[in-house]
């Protein structure tokens, strides 16, 4: 089934249940994706996290009720799953710049409302990239990694802001100096794994090693499983790399003949061949079937 059709099924479910408690597992099941993968695709295609979309749509529908019904502000707040009028007022003001009471009193209908998304319109969407090459398809054996584990989250694009800092921290603390039996020094791997339903995930920065290490202290062993991978070469700025990740999930995968399998995405940075942050050489690996 088409990616866009599948995600639109989840959107329809959200829209039919805006006044109910919405669970990410229930939403993603309507698209036949895991919750984490669904959130990543949704964000890459739309530019919004699932939670942000739900919040904006609820507040837009609430604004419509404020302007077109006599329902009390409290009842409207409760109708859209806000636990109190105060919580609703804070969210409404953060979204629209004025309180629900002021909006109703001034009968202002000039708010920038957030319309329902039709994912079928995204089928031909393309991300602007300086350069993107057709990926190579490679079969890889298992890769043993020793590295340091960082925690981040998909929501609001938090991981895009944090991951460059993880690399900086990895270097400043010289974690790479404590890794034994390195097979490819100077080519650190950045691995996304340990996905959680709420968008939390781990980002491990480490080195490809001959065998797992015993004396780890605060490092960890991690195995990248053998799989077939789509490999994208990146030669540009850090921003270019992030745009490539968005392109992969927002355009390439949904329009390709491949499905992403279970397992970790990862990137390999050519440290010696790169100059941070404007001349970075790397490869991005996506497990596929």
ZIRA-V287721 format. One line per field, one symbol per residue. ss: DSSP state (A for helix, B for strand, O for the rest). phi: phi as a letter, one per 30 degrees, with the letter a starting at -180 (. if undefined). burial: b if it has 24 or more other ideal C-beta (glycine too) atoms within 12 Angstrom, else e. Layout:
BEGIN
ss=???
phi=???
burial=???
END
This chain:
BEGIN
ss=OOAAAAAAAAAAAAAAOOOOOOOAAAAAAAOOOOAAAAAAAAAAAAOOOAAAAAAAAAAAAAAAAAAAOOOOAAAAAAAOOOOOAAAAAAAAAAAAOOOAAAAAAAOOOOOOOOOOOOAAAAOOOOOOOOOOOOOBBBBBOOBBBBBBBBBBBOAAAAAAAAAAAAAAAAAAOOAAAAOOOBOOOOOOBBBBBOOOOOOBBBBBBBBBBOOOOOOOOOOBBBBBOOBBBBBBBBBBOAAAAAAAAAAAAAAAAAAOOOOBOOOOBBBBBOOOOOBOOOBBBBBBBBBBO
phi=.eeddddddddededdbddcdccdddddddcibddddedddedddcibdedddddddddddddddddbbcedddddeddcicdadddddddddddciadeddedddhdccdddcdddcddddecdbddbdabcdddcbccdebdbcaccccaaddhiedddddedddddedddhdddccchdcbeibdccccahdcddjdacbccacdbdadcddchcdbcbcdddacbdccdbbldeddddddeddeddbdedcccccdddkcdabbcdddccbdccbccabcccdbb
burial=eebbebbbbbbebbbeebeeebebeebbebbebbbbbbbbbbbbbbebbbbbbbbbbbbbbbbbbbbeeeeebeebbebbbbeeeeebbebbeebbeebbeebbeeeeeebeebeebebeebeebebebeebeebeeeebeebbbbbbbbebbbbebbbbebbbebbeebeeeebbeebeebeeeebbbbbbbebebebebbbbbbbbbeebbeeeeebbbbbbbebebbbbbbbbebebbbbbbbbbbbbbbbeeeebbeebbbbbbbbbeebeeeeebbbbbbbbbe
END
